[in-house]
Amino acid sequence: MNDTAIGFDVNTVLAGLLLIPYLCFGVYVLKHQLREHADFPVLVEFLVIGGLVVFFLIELPLLRMWLSPSPLWLFAATGGLIVSCAALYGPLMFSFVSHSIVNVVMPHGQKRVQGPEYGPSEGLERNGLFEDAANSYAAVARAFPKESIPALRAADNFMKIGDTEQAAEWFENGLANVTNSKQAMPVAFRLFEIHSRMLHDDESAKTVLEKFLERFPDSDQTESVERRLNRLTNSDSNGAPRSTPASLQLEQD
């Protein structure tokens, strides 16, 4: 009789292969929920938990067949699998349970959320926790993708911590939902300055102003935007360096 605890057979290969998507997707889920402060839709959470149930129903018998000669190895592998599930998928399970409890307790037909809630984000911002505030506003913006305010506030807080790339991304998201040209112009100019002066991306800077002109062709600010766009175009064609202003205060042309 072969006393080798671990053998390389079909069960071994299948057990190992199943672990790859389990671990990779778990890392993605954990990053999405904790780093980006965003929950999945309830249906997605339900499907993921269902997939985990199927995974364990397949993986545990494979581990028993693979590691049955060594109970100690089997116990360690099973324990490790349970711990990894709690670490990678625990926040998602907690979110699903919370959503389920709310759905049961709340009267049927009652709308849960009437609009964006900025209280927690504003509290973080008042206390100087700008990174946490930025992520909190970003989570609100993801929940309400048609609202401009949370995206613009997220961008402003990312600027406060010096994360200009994320700030530019959220300014673009917020600007896309601003429908008034007078409100859109200062945002467009600020985004223009970030791309042009800080990220040194003149093409993106031009695109910001060109999109503004395309969206608001009859705006009172059209001439101001065109002058700024022409200055950037002429500067690029002449190869003349542009001086960086001391601040990103919006100039009024």
KAQUI-V664815 format. One record per backbone hydrogen bond with DSSP energy under -0.5 kcal/mol. CO is the residue of the C=O (numbers start at 1). NH is the residue of the N-H. Records with the same first field share a line. If there is no record, write none. Layout:
BEGIN
CO = NH, NH
END
This chain:
BEGIN
1 = 3
5 = 7
7 = 9
9 = 13
10 = 14
11 = 15
12 = 16
13 = 17
14 = 18
15 = 19
16 = 20
17 = 20, 21
18 = 22
19 = 23
20 = 24
21 = 25
22 = 26
23 = 27
24 = 28
25 = 29
26 = 30
27 = 31
28 = 32
29 = 33
30 = 34, 35
31 = 35, 36
32 = 38
41 = 45
42 = 46
43 = 47
44 = 48
45 = 49
46 = 50
47 = 51
48 = 52
49 = 53
50 = 54
51 = 55
52 = 56
53 = 57
54 = 58
55 = 59
56 = 60
58 = 62
59 = 63
60 = 64
61 = 65
62 = 66
63 = 67
64 = 68
67 = 70
70 = 74
71 = 75
72 = 76
73 = 77
74 = 78
75 = 79
76 = 80
77 = 81
78 = 82
79 = 83
80 = 84
81 = 85
82 = 86
83 = 87
84 = 88
85 = 89
86 = 90
89 = 93
90 = 94
91 = 95
92 = 96
93 = 97
94 = 98
95 = 99
96 = 100
97 = 101
98 = 102
99 = 103
100 = 104
101 = 105
102 = 106
107 = 110
112 = 114
116 = 118
118 = 122
119 = 123
120 = 124
121 = 125
122 = 126
123 = 127
124 = 129
125 = 128
128 = 130
129 = 133
130 = 134
131 = 135
132 = 136
133 = 137
134 = 138
135 = 139
136 = 140
137 = 141
138 = 142
139 = 143
140 = 144
142 = 145
144 = 147
148 = 152
149 = 153
150 = 154
151 = 155
152 = 156
153 = 157
154 = 158
155 = 159
156 = 160
157 = 161
158 = 163
159 = 162
162 = 164
163 = 167
164 = 168
165 = 169
166 = 170
167 = 171
168 = 172
169 = 173
170 = 174
171 = 175
172 = 176
173 = 177
174 = 177
175 = 178
177 = 179
179 = 181
180 = 184
181 = 185
182 = 186
183 = 187
184 = 188
185 = 189
186 = 190
187 = 191
188 = 192
189 = 193
190 = 194
191 = 195
192 = 196
193 = 197, 198
194 = 198, 199
195 = 201
200 = 202
201 = 205
202 = 206
203 = 207
204 = 208
205 = 209
206 = 210
207 = 211
208 = 212
209 = 213
210 = 214
211 = 215
212 = 216
216 = 219
219 = 222
221 = 225
222 = 226
223 = 227
224 = 228
225 = 229
226 = 230
227 = 231
228 = 232
229 = 233
230 = 234
231 = 235
232 = 236
233 = 237
234 = 238
235 = 239, 240
243 = 245
251 = 253
END
